[in-house]
Amino acid sequence: MIPELRSRFNYEFTPEQYETLLRLLEDRCGTRVEYRIAETPVFLPQELLADMATEGAELTGCCGRVGAAAGGDTGVPVGVRLPGRP
């Protein structure tokens, strides 16, 4: 986190900008967002973002492997599983 950037953002952010953010999300999601949106972004150093992107790409690659999802089903409660999933 880069505290100086977050402080400046919070200081300059207005209620009108928050309303604009909500409208943008509603337009893109196609529905009203029914919970409070955290309008403060997290400002991270570029180096950390690059590391996170690399790790994310590696994790995504793991998900595409045959059988990778099978073990995950046991962690999902029966009442919230997708239709047709055991």
Secondary structure by P-SEA (a helix, b strand, c coil): ccaaaaaaaaaaccaaaaaaaaaaaaaaaccccccccccbbbbbcaaaaaaaaaaaaaaaaaaacccccccccccccccccccccc
